[in-house]
Amino acid sequence: MSILVTGGLGYIGSHTVVELINHNFEVVIVDDLSNSEKFILNNIEEITGKRPIFYPFDLKRKELLSQVFEAHIISGCIHFAASKAVGESMIKPLDYYENNLFSLINVLQEFRKRDISNFIFSSSCTVYGQADKMPIDENTPLKEAESSYGKTKQMGEDILKDFSRAYQKRVSLLRYFNPIGAHPTALLGELPSGIPNNLVPYVTQTAAGIREKLSIWGDDYPTEDGTAVRDYIYVVDLAKAHVAALKKLINSEEQKVLDIYNLGTGKGSSVLEVVKAFELANNIKVPYQICPRREGDITVAYANADKAEKELGWKSETSLEEALRTTWEWQKYLKEKSQ
Ligand code: UFG
């Protein structure tokens, strides 16, 4: 059974490809390498002993996409491919709408034309905005997203709800909290381009001496230590949830399914707690300074992930410390590789 994985060489995509191969799925990757590197394909092969089929192109190129569907019997898709930098999306909103929405619609049109079902969408807890109460479950009302990136995720979800309803398709919307960590082999991980925006890559690069100091954006939040709280979920655990969600769709007897799952640990950690956990896990200091709040940041977000546990038999298994240890191993691998 071939599963199309768009963005399959990216951070979460590559980890998911490994889990799919481990579960005997044939994988066809389409990735335009805009935010990923070709060597990841070799590393997937090194980990799994199998080299997935790979097409390097932009999903906005409909004719090339059609050829992939001609060449393979595709029975489902996990759609990761998207631009994801929150700050950049505020400066270039049209590029974000064009890239994230056209890519999605082009794949869905192929599904519709060829009568294929089983579609998994990479969504985000950003669709909730600043929720009124914690933890956030799937029934929490969606508020206006804080960024154009977030809006593309909300719109993507809406498109998929219509797609499922009108064409009787099985769809799963996976709302990730904050993915962190790297593969235990240290052969896959996050590759931030330029200066990292996200906390864990910044912490890691600071520990490695690439950045001088971490800036902690605000210590005056109404939280225990004053720094903002997020739900950091280990990327391999997250990848496994995709396989569970896909299997549920494939095994469903219903023609039309619309699943929505929060994927998080259920536990909030503050920025300072992450820094301390990193230091403890890796026995290394992370110099930091307290700075004013970052615009657009929310105070606290953590998941109630009970639904995924109940319906998918999935739950987060890896501790924050363990996840942060893998990140450091990945950083060391990248350093060796660049020498
Ligand atoms: N932070 C710092 N210093 C940094 C980077 C981050 O203090 O150098 C803080 C942020 O202020 C925030 C926390 O660390 O409080 C987490 O920040 P990230 O940028 O790592 O993650 P966000 O929660 O802001 O964003 C993530 C994803 C987005 C997604 C969003 C949904 O990166 O794609 O969650 O809330 F939209």
Boltz pocket constraint, residues with backbone or C-beta under 6 A from the ligand:
constraints:
  - pocket:
      binder: B
      contacts: [[A, 84], [A, 86], [A, 124], [A, 125], [A, 126], [A, 150], [A, 176], [A, 177], [A, 178], [A, 196], [A, 197], [A, 198], [A, 199], [A, 200], [A, 202], [A, 214], [A, 215], [A, 216], [A, 217], [A, 218], [A, 228], [A, 229], [A, 230], [A, 271], [A, 294], [A, 297], [A, 298], [A, 299], [A, 301]]
      max_distance: 6.0
